[in-house]
Amino acid sequence: VLITGQYIEEASELRFSDPRITAALVPGETSVGLQNRYLVSIPSDCSPGIVEASVMTRLGLSASRVFSVGVLPEVQQAKPNTSIDKAMTLEVGSVCNSAMTARAVDYYRFHATEGQRVLVDCAAKGIDSKLNPVVMVADEKGRDLAVERRGGVIDFLVPEEGAYVVKVH
């Protein structure tokens, strides 16, 4: 992970609410902007849930930020996906870690079978993000089928087998 923020130029360690989670400074990272890169190790027996992390700096311990420890497969958004033809493909039952594209809609595609129940959650609020997401599930042409404007979960019952699109803005 890369730690950024004000007054962290002399960060010396990361501390976690679960003491089994550890972090080591990535050696050799001396470029400007990369001094605070850490390799975080989470043991396999760590319970899923929210974990707090703080940075020890020359000014003391920072306020904590949270992240989620989970058991689902995770992927990282690799390239811009701001049009339906560039939608990132996701597997049902997975987590996608990403950063929103400013003033745009990000698109994700998944395949599902008729009658399958799919839960779509943009967990921004649960990890202290400032994002107030609007999330939509649409058909493969982008026509909205379900919309959640309050940052909650969409509980989507798939009407027919095929490709579907999640739109987030």
Buried (B, 14 or more C-beta within 10 A) or exposed (E): EEBEEEEBEEBEBBBBEBEEBBBEBBEEEEEEEEBBBBEBEBEEEBEEEEBBBBBBBEEEEBEBBBBBBEEEEEBEBEEEBBEBEEBBEBEBEEBBEBEBBEEEBBBBBBBBEEEEEBEBBBBBBEEEBEBEBBBBBBBEEBEEBBEBEEBEEBEBEBEEEEEBBBBBB
